[in-house]
Amino acid sequence: MRYTNSHLEDWIENLYRKIDITEPEQINFERIAEALDIRLSFKPVTSFALKHSGIYNICLDSRKTRIEQWYDFVHEFCHIHRQKAIKKQCLQLGLII
């Protein structure tokens, strides 16, 4: 039986190709953030994402392990991606944001 990727898996593969990630060892939040023009910082606070002066920012909790920071990064990245997608849809519909 052949495995079929989910839509999410296809989307992630396409994202990795777009930002020239071709090997598993290249997958890390610093590289992804840099490739997507997301400012990344580490502070001893709960992780969060925000947009300030047109720049997307993700702040990761410096007290967490690298794996926990990865989970936080992908969670916060989804907020940013969703915000961008909503804005694009509104612009296509002629709505002002």
The first five atom37 places (N, CA, C, CB, O) and aatype in JSON, in Angstrom:
{
  "aatype": [12, 1, 18, 16, 2, 15, 8, 10, 6, 3, 17, 9, 6, 2, 10, 18, 1, 11, 9, 3, 9, 16, 6, 14, 6, 5, 9, 2, 13, 6, 1, 9, 0, 6, 0, 10, 3, 9, 1, 10, 15, 13, 11, 14, 19, 16, 15, 13, 0, 10, 11, 8, 15, 7, 9, 18, 2, 9, 4, 10, 3, 15, 1, 11, 16, 1, 9, 6, 5, 17, 18, 3, 13, 19, 8, 6, 13, 4, 8, 9, 8, 1, 5, 11, 0, 9, 11, 11, 5, 4, 10, 5, 10, 7, 10, 9, 9],
  "atom_mask": [
    [1, 1, 1, 1, 1],
    [1, 1, 1, 1, 1],
    [1, 1, 1, 1, 1],
    [1, 1, 1, 1, 1],
    [1, 1, 1, 1, 1],
    [1, 1, 1, 1, 1],
    [1, 1, 1, 1, 1],
    [1, 1, 1, 1, 1],
    [1, 1, 1, 1, 1],
    [1, 1, 1, 1, 1],
    [1, 1, 1, 1, 1],
    [1, 1, 1, 1, 1],
    [1, 1, 1, 1, 1],
    [1, 1, 1, 1, 1],
    [1, 1, 1, 1, 1],
    [1, 1, 1, 1, 1],
    [1, 1, 1, 1, 1],
    [1, 1, 1, 1, 1],
    [1, 1, 1, 1, 1],
    [1, 1, 1, 1, 1],
    [1, 1, 1, 1, 1],
    [1, 1, 1, 1, 1],
    [1, 1, 1, 1, 1],
    [1, 1, 1, 1, 1],
    [1, 1, 1, 1, 1],
    [1, 1, 1, 1, 1],
    [1, 1, 1, 1, 1],
    [1, 1, 1, 1, 1],
    [1, 1, 1, 1, 1],
    [1, 1, 1, 1, 1],
    [1, 1, 1, 1, 1],
    [1, 1, 1, 1, 1],
    [1, 1, 1, 1, 1],
    [1, 1, 1, 1, 1],
    [1, 1, 1, 1, 1],
    [1, 1, 1, 1, 1],
    [1, 1, 1, 1, 1],
    [1, 1, 1, 1, 1],
    [1, 1, 1, 1, 1],
    [1, 1, 1, 1, 1],
    [1, 1, 1, 1, 1],
    [1, 1, 1, 1, 1],
    [1, 1, 1, 1, 1],
    [1, 1, 1, 1, 1],
    [1, 1, 1, 1, 1],
    [1, 1, 1, 1, 1],
    [1, 1, 1, 1, 1],
    [1, 1, 1, 1, 1],
    [1, 1, 1, 1, 1],
    [1, 1, 1, 1, 1],
    [1, 1, 1, 1, 1],
    [1, 1, 1, 1, 1],
    [1, 1, 1, 1, 1],
    [1, 1, 1, 0, 1],
    [1, 1, 1, 1, 1],
    [1, 1, 1, 1, 1],
    [1, 1, 1, 1, 1],
    [1, 1, 1, 1, 1],
    [1, 1, 1, 1, 1],
    [1, 1, 1, 1, 1],
    [1, 1, 1, 1, 1],
    [1, 1, 1, 1, 1],
    [1, 1, 1, 1, 1],
    [1, 1, 1, 1, 1],
    [1, 1, 1, 1, 1],
    [1, 1, 1, 1, 1],
    [1, 1, 1, 1, 1],
    [1, 1, 1, 1, 1],
    [1, 1, 1, 1, 1],
    [1, 1, 1, 1, 1],
    [1, 1, 1, 1, 1],
    [1, 1, 1, 1, 1],
    [1, 1, 1, 1, 1],
    [1, 1, 1, 1, 1],
    [1, 1, 1, 1, 1],
    [1, 1, 1, 1, 1],
    [1, 1, 1, 1, 1],
    [1, 1, 1, 1, 1],
    [1, 1, 1, 1, 1],
    [1, 1, 1, 1, 1],
    [1, 1, 1, 1, 1],
    [1, 1, 1, 1, 1],
    [1, 1, 1, 1, 1],
    [1, 1, 1, 1, 1],
    [1, 1, 1, 1, 1],
    [1, 1, 1, 1, 1],
    [1, 1, 1, 1, 1],
    [1, 1, 1, 1, 1],
    [1, 1, 1, 1, 1],
    [1, 1, 1, 1, 1],
    [1, 1, 1, 1, 1],
    [1, 1, 1, 1, 1],
    [1, 1, 1, 1, 1],
    [1, 1, 1, 0, 1],
    [1, 1, 1, 1, 1],
    [1, 1, 1, 1, 1],
    [1, 1, 1, 1, 1]
  ],
  "atom_positions": [
    [[0.84, -1.18, 0.0], [0.0, 0.0, 0.0], [0.89, 1.24, 0.0], [-0.96, 0.0, 1.22], [1.9, 1.29, 0.71]],
    [[0.52, 2.22, -0.77], [1.3, 3.45, -0.95], [0.78, 4.54, -0.02], [1.24, 3.93, -2.42], [-0.43, 4.73, 0.12]],
    [[1.71, 5.25, 0.62], [1.34, 6.35, 1.51], [1.04, 7.6, 0.69], [2.46, 6.63, 2.54], [1.76, 7.91, -0.26]],
    [[0.0, 8.3, 1.04], [-0.35, 9.56, 0.39], [-0.23, 10.68, 1.42], [-1.79, 9.51, -0.21], [-0.79, 10.61, 2.51]],
    [[0.52, 11.71, 1.04], [0.68, 12.87, 1.92], [-0.66, 13.56, 2.16], [1.68, 13.87, 1.33], [-1.54, 13.56, 1.31]],
    [[-0.78, 14.15, 3.34], [-1.93, 15.0, 3.62], [-1.71, 16.35, 2.93], [-2.15, 15.18, 5.17], [-0.61, 16.64, 2.46]],
    [[-2.73, 17.17, 2.88], [-2.59, 18.51, 2.31], [-1.56, 19.32, 3.1], [-3.94, 19.24, 2.3], [-0.78, 20.07, 2.52]],
    [[-1.57, 19.16, 4.42], [-0.6, 19.87, 5.25], [0.82, 19.43, 4.94], [-0.91, 19.64, 6.74], [1.72, 20.27, 4.83]],
    [[1.04, 18.13, 4.79], [2.38, 17.64, 4.45], [2.84, 18.18, 3.09], [2.4, 16.1, 4.43], [4.0, 18.57, 2.94]],
    [[1.94, 18.21, 2.12], [2.27, 18.79, 0.81], [2.63, 20.26, 0.95], [1.1, 18.61, -0.18], [3.58, 20.73, 0.33]],
    [[1.86, 21.0, 1.75], [2.11, 22.42, 1.93], [3.48, 22.65, 2.56], [1.01, 23.06, 2.81], [4.22, 23.53, 2.13]],
    [[3.82, 21.85, 3.56], [5.12, 21.99, 4.22], [6.25, 21.65, 3.26], [5.19, 21.08, 5.47], [7.26, 22.36, 3.22]],
    [[6.11, 20.58, 2.49], [7.13, 20.23, 1.5], [7.34, 21.37, 0.5], [6.75, 18.93, 0.75], [8.47, 21.71, 0.16]],
    [[6.25, 21.95, 0.03], [6.35, 23.07, -0.91], [7.04, 24.27, -0.27], [4.96, 23.48, -1.42], [7.85, 24.94, -0.91]],
    [[6.72, 24.55, 0.99], [7.37, 25.65, 1.7], [8.87, 25.39, 1.79], [6.77, 25.83, 3.11], [9.67, 26.28, 1.5]],
    [[9.25, 24.19, 2.19], [10.68, 23.86, 2.3], [11.39, 24.02, 0.96], [10.85, 22.42, 2.82], [12.5, 24.56, 0.9]],
    [[10.76, 23.56, -0.12], [11.38, 23.73, -1.45], [11.54, 25.21, -1.78], [10.53, 23.03, -2.55], [12.58, 25.64, -2.29]],
    [[10.51, 25.99, -1.49], [10.53, 27.43, -1.79], [11.69, 28.13, -1.09], [9.2, 28.07, -1.37], [12.29, 29.04, -1.66]],
    [[12.01, 27.72, 0.12], [13.09, 28.37, 0.87], [14.38, 27.55, 0.82], [12.66, 28.6, 2.33], [15.28, 27.75, 1.63]],
    [[14.45, 26.63, -0.14], [15.66, 25.86, -0.44], [16.12, 24.98, 0.71], [16.77, 26.81, -0.82], [17.32, 24.86, 0.97]],
    [[15.19, 24.37, 1.39], [15.52, 23.34, 2.37], [15.31, 22.0, 1.68], [14.63, 23.47, 3.69], [14.19, 21.64, 1.32]],
    [[16.41, 21.28, 1.5], [16.35, 20.02, 0.76], [16.8, 18.82, 1.59], [17.21, 20.12, -0.47], [16.61, 17.68, 1.17]],
    [[17.38, 19.06, 2.75], [17.88, 17.99, 3.61], [17.29, 18.16, 5.01], [19.44, 17.99, 3.65], [17.13, 19.28, 5.48]],
    [[16.98, 17.06, 5.69], [16.4, 17.15, 7.04], [17.23, 17.97, 8.02], [16.21, 15.77, 7.6], [16.67, 18.68, 8.86]],
    [[18.55, 17.89, 7.92], [19.39, 18.64, 8.87], [19.32, 20.15, 8.65], [20.83, 18.17, 8.75], [19.81, 20.92, 9.48]],
    [[18.73, 20.59, 7.56], [18.57, 22.02, 7.3], [17.32, 22.59, 7.97], [18.5, 22.27, 5.79], [17.13, 23.81, 8.0]],
    [[16.49, 21.74, 8.5], [15.23, 22.18, 9.1], [15.48, 22.7, 10.51], [14.19, 21.02, 9.12], [15.74, 21.93, 11.43]],
    [[15.42, 24.01, 10.66], [15.51, 24.64, 11.98], [14.84, 26.0, 11.93], [17.01, 24.77, 12.44], [14.73, 26.6, 10.86]],
    [[14.4, 26.48, 13.07], [13.6, 27.7, 13.06], [14.39, 28.93, 12.7], [12.96, 27.9, 14.39], [13.83, 29.88, 12.15]],
    [[15.69, 28.96, 12.98], [16.48, 30.13, 12.58], [16.52, 30.27, 11.06], [17.92, 30.02, 13.14], [16.33, 31.36, 10.52]],
    [[16.77, 29.16, 10.38], [16.84, 29.19, 8.91], [15.49, 29.54, 8.3], [17.32, 27.82, 8.38], [15.41, 30.35, 7.38]],
    [[14.43, 28.94, 8.81], [13.1, 29.2, 8.27], [12.71, 30.66, 8.49], [12.06, 28.27, 8.92], [12.21, 31.32, 7.58]],
    [[12.93, 31.17, 9.69], [12.6, 32.56, 9.99], [13.37, 33.51, 9.08], [12.9, 32.89, 11.46], [12.79, 34.46, 8.54]],
    [[14.66, 33.27, 8.91], [15.47, 34.14, 8.05], [14.97, 34.11, 6.61], [16.94, 33.73, 8.1], [14.85, 35.16, 5.97]],
    [[14.67, 32.92, 6.1], [14.23, 32.78, 4.71], [12.88, 33.47, 4.48], [14.12, 31.31, 4.34], [12.6, 33.91, 3.36]],
    [[12.06, 33.56, 5.51], [10.72, 34.13, 5.37], [10.62, 35.55, 5.94], [9.7, 33.25, 6.05], [9.52, 36.07, 6.14]],
    [[11.76, 36.16, 6.21], [11.81, 37.54, 6.73], [11.01, 37.7, 8.02], [11.29, 38.51, 5.69], [10.26, 38.66, 8.19]],
    [[11.19, 36.75, 8.92], [10.57, 36.82, 10.24], [11.69, 37.06, 11.24], [9.76, 35.51, 10.57], [12.65, 36.29, 11.3]],
    [[11.56, 38.11, 12.02], [12.56, 38.4, 13.06], [12.34, 37.44, 14.22], [12.47, 39.9, 13.53], [11.22, 37.27, 14.7]],
    [[13.42, 36.82, 14.66], [13.35, 35.81, 15.72], [14.15, 36.29, 16.92], [13.88, 34.45, 15.22], [15.27, 36.76, 16.78]],
    [[13.55, 36.17, 18.11], [14.27, 36.53, 19.33], [13.94, 35.52, 20.42], [13.89, 37.98, 19.79], [12.99, 34.75, 20.31]],
    [[14.75, 35.55, 21.46], [14.6, 34.62, 22.58], [14.62, 35.43, 23.87], [15.74, 33.54, 22.58], [15.56, 36.17, 24.14]],
    [[13.56, 35.27, 24.66], [13.46, 35.98, 25.94], [12.79, 35.06, 26.96], [12.66, 37.33, 25.78], [12.06, 34.15, 26.57]],
    [[13.02, 35.29, 28.25], [12.39, 34.44, 29.27], [10.93, 34.83, 29.53], [13.18, 34.52, 30.57], [10.55, 35.18, 30.64]],
    [[10.14, 34.76, 28.46], [8.7, 35.06, 28.53], [7.96, 34.01, 27.69], [8.39, 36.52, 28.01], [8.58, 33.29, 26.91]],
    [[6.66, 33.93, 27.86], [5.86, 33.02, 27.05], [6.01, 33.38, 25.57], [4.36, 33.07, 27.47], [5.97, 34.56, 25.21]],
    [[6.2, 32.38, 24.72], [6.4, 32.62, 23.29], [5.2, 33.35, 22.69], [6.63, 31.29, 22.55], [4.06, 33.14, 23.1]],
    [[5.48, 34.21, 21.7], [4.42, 34.97, 21.04], [4.89, 35.41, 19.66], [4.0, 36.19, 21.89], [6.08, 35.38, 19.35]],
    [[3.92, 35.81, 18.84], [4.21, 36.38, 17.51], [3.47, 37.71, 17.41], [3.78, 35.41, 16.36], [2.4, 37.89, 17.99]],
    [[4.07, 38.64, 16.66], [3.42, 39.91, 16.42], [3.98, 40.54, 15.15], [3.59, 40.86, 17.62], [5.03, 40.16, 14.64]],
    [[3.24, 41.52, 14.67], [3.69, 42.31, 13.52], [3.82, 43.74, 14.01], [2.69, 42.2, 12.3], [2.87, 44.31, 14.55]],
    [[4.99, 44.32, 13.82], [5.26, 45.68, 14.26], [5.98, 46.42, 13.15], [6.1, 45.7, 15.58], [7.01, 45.97, 12.66]],
    [[5.43, 47.55, 12.75], [6.0, 48.37, 11.67], [6.23, 47.54, 10.41], [7.33, 49.0, 12.12], [7.23, 47.7, 9.72]],
    [[5.28, 46.65, 10.12], [5.35, 45.84, 8.91], [6.28, 44.65, 8.98], [0.0, 0.0, 0.0], [6.48, 43.96, 7.98]],
    [[6.86, 44.4, 10.14], [7.81, 43.3, 10.29], [7.21, 42.25, 11.21], [9.18, 43.81, 10.85], [6.74, 42.55, 12.31]],
    [[7.23, 41.0, 10.75], [6.74, 39.9, 11.58], [7.83, 39.48, 12.54], [6.29, 38.71, 10.7], [9.01, 39.4, 12.18]],
    [[7.43, 39.22, 13.78], [8.36, 38.84, 14.85], [7.82, 37.62, 15.57], [8.56, 40.01, 15.84], [6.63, 37.5, 15.83]],
    [[8.74, 36.71, 15.9], [8.41, 35.59, 16.78], [9.42, 35.64, 17.92], [8.45, 34.2, 16.04], [10.63, 35.65, 17.7]],
    [[8.9, 35.67, 19.13], [9.75, 35.62, 20.32], [9.53, 34.26, 20.98], [9.42, 36.81, 21.32], [8.4, 33.9, 21.32]],
    [[10.62, 33.52, 21.15], [10.54, 32.19, 21.76], [11.03, 32.25, 23.2], [11.35, 31.17, 20.95], [11.96, 32.98, 23.53]],
    [[10.4, 31.47, 24.03], [10.73, 31.4, 25.45], [12.12, 30.78, 25.62], [9.66, 30.58, 26.24], [12.31, 29.59, 25.33]],
    [[13.08, 31.56, 26.08], [14.46, 31.11, 26.22], [14.64, 30.07, 27.33], [15.36, 32.29, 26.49], [15.68, 29.42, 27.41]],
    [[13.64, 29.91, 28.18], [13.72, 28.94, 29.28], [13.38, 27.53, 28.82], [12.79, 29.36, 30.4], [13.61, 26.56, 29.56]],
    [[12.84, 27.4, 27.63], [12.4, 26.09, 27.13], [13.54, 25.37, 26.42], [11.21, 26.25, 26.19], [14.54, 25.97, 26.02]],
    [[13.35, 24.05, 26.26], [14.32, 23.26, 25.49], [14.17, 23.59, 24.01], [14.11, 21.73, 25.75], [13.18, 24.19, 23.6]],
    [[15.14, 23.19, 23.23], [15.11, 23.43, 21.79], [13.86, 22.77, 21.16], [16.4, 22.88, 21.12], [13.23, 23.36, 20.28]],
    [[13.53, 21.59, 21.59], [12.35, 20.91, 21.04], [11.07, 21.66, 21.41], [12.27, 19.45, 21.56], [10.19, 21.84, 20.56]],
    [[10.97, 22.11, 22.64], [9.8, 22.9, 23.05], [9.74, 24.21, 22.27], [9.83, 23.18, 24.57], [8.66, 24.67, 21.9]],
    [[10.9, 24.81, 22.02], [10.94, 26.04, 21.22], [10.48, 25.76, 19.79], [12.36, 26.64, 21.21], [9.81, 26.59, 19.19]],
    [[10.83, 24.6, 19.24], [10.38, 24.23, 17.89], [8.85, 24.17, 17.86], [10.98, 22.86, 17.46], [8.24, 24.71, 16.94]],
    [[8.24, 23.52, 18.85], [6.78, 23.45, 18.9], [6.17, 24.86, 18.97], [6.32, 22.61, 20.11], [5.19, 25.15, 18.29]],
    [[6.76, 25.7, 19.79], [6.27, 27.08, 19.89], [6.46, 27.82, 18.57], [7.0, 27.82, 21.02], [5.58, 28.57, 18.14]],
    [[7.61, 27.62, 17.92], [7.88, 28.31, 16.65], [6.82, 27.95, 15.61], [9.27, 27.94, 16.13], [6.25, 28.85, 14.99]],
    [[6.55, 26.66, 15.42], [5.58, 26.29, 14.39], [4.18, 26.78, 14.76], [5.57, 24.76, 14.18], [3.39, 27.14, 13.88]],
    [[3.86, 26.79, 16.05], [2.56, 27.33, 16.49], [2.45, 28.82, 16.15], [2.38, 27.11, 18.01], [1.46, 29.26, 15.57]],
    [[3.47, 29.58, 16.5], [3.46, 31.03, 16.24], [3.54, 31.31, 14.74], [4.62, 31.72, 16.97], [2.92, 32.26, 14.25]],
    [[4.3, 30.5, 14.0], [4.39, 30.67, 12.55], [3.01, 30.5, 11.91], [5.38, 29.65, 11.95], [2.67, 31.22, 10.97]],
    [[2.22, 29.57, 12.41], [0.87, 29.37, 11.87], [0.0, 30.61, 12.07], [0.21, 28.16, 12.53], [-0.81, 30.94, 11.2]],
    [[0.17, 31.3, 13.19], [-0.57, 32.55, 13.4], [-0.18, 33.57, 12.32], [-0.28, 33.13, 14.82], [-1.05, 34.22, 11.74]],
    [[1.11, 33.69, 12.05], [1.58, 34.64, 11.04], [1.06, 34.25, 9.67], [3.12, 34.71, 11.03], [0.56, 35.1, 8.93]],
    [[1.19, 32.99, 9.32], [0.74, 32.53, 8.0], [-0.76, 32.77, 7.83], [1.06, 31.03, 7.8], [-1.21, 33.22, 6.77]],
    [[-1.53, 32.47, 8.86], [-2.98, 32.67, 8.8], [-3.32, 34.14, 8.62], [-3.65, 32.12, 10.07], [-4.22, 34.49, 7.85]],
    [[-2.61, 35.01, 9.33], [-2.85, 36.45, 9.21], [-2.56, 36.92, 7.79], [-1.99, 37.24, 10.23], [-3.32, 37.71, 7.22]],
    [[-1.46, 36.44, 7.21], [-1.11, 36.81, 5.84], [-2.16, 36.31, 4.85], [0.27, 36.26, 5.46], [-2.54, 37.02, 3.92]],
    [[-2.64, 35.08, 5.06], [-3.64, 34.5, 4.15], [-4.95, 35.27, 4.23], [-3.87, 33.03, 4.49], [-5.58, 35.51, 3.2]],
    [[-5.36, 35.65, 5.43], [-6.6, 36.43, 5.59], [-6.46, 37.78, 4.91], [-6.95, 36.61, 7.09], [-7.38, 38.24, 4.23]],
    [[-5.33, 38.43, 5.08], [-5.1, 39.73, 4.45], [-5.16, 39.61, 2.93], [-3.75, 40.32, 4.89], [-5.76, 40.44, 2.26]],
    [[-4.53, 38.56, 2.39], [-4.53, 38.35, 0.94], [-5.96, 38.15, 0.43], [-3.66, 37.14, 0.57], [-6.34, 38.72, -0.59]],
    [[-6.76, 37.35, 1.14], [-8.14, 37.12, 0.73], [-8.94, 38.42, 0.77], [-8.79, 36.07, 1.63], [-9.73, 38.68, -0.14]],
    [[-8.75, 39.21, 1.79], [-9.49, 40.48, 1.91], [-9.11, 41.43, 0.79], [-9.21, 41.14, 3.27], [-9.97, 42.11, 0.23]],
    [[-7.83, 41.47, 0.46], [-7.39, 42.33, -0.65], [-8.0, 41.88, -1.97], [-5.86, 42.35, -0.74], [-8.4, 42.7, -2.79]],
    [[-8.06, 40.56, -2.17], [-8.65, 40.02, -3.4], [-10.14, 40.34, -3.49], [-8.44, 38.51, -3.48], [-10.68, 40.5, -4.59]],
    [[-10.79, 40.44, -2.35], [-12.22, 40.76, -2.31], [-12.49, 42.26, -2.32], [-12.86, 40.13, -1.09], [-13.64, 42.69, -2.34]],
    [[-11.42, 43.05, -2.29], [-11.58, 44.49, -2.28], [-11.88, 45.07, -0.91], [0.0, 0.0, 0.0], [-12.29, 46.23, -0.8]],
    [[-11.69, 44.29, 0.12], [-11.91, 44.77, 1.48], [-10.64, 45.44, 1.97], [-12.32, 43.6, 2.43], [-9.54, 45.04, 1.6]],
    [[-10.78, 46.43, 2.8], [-9.62, 47.16, 3.32], [-9.3, 46.64, 4.71], [-9.88, 48.7, 3.36], [-10.18, 46.47, 5.54]],
    [[-8.02, 46.38, 4.93], [-7.57, 45.93, 6.26], [-6.74, 47.02, 6.88], [-6.76, 44.6, 6.18], [-6.26, 46.86, 8.0]]
  ]
}
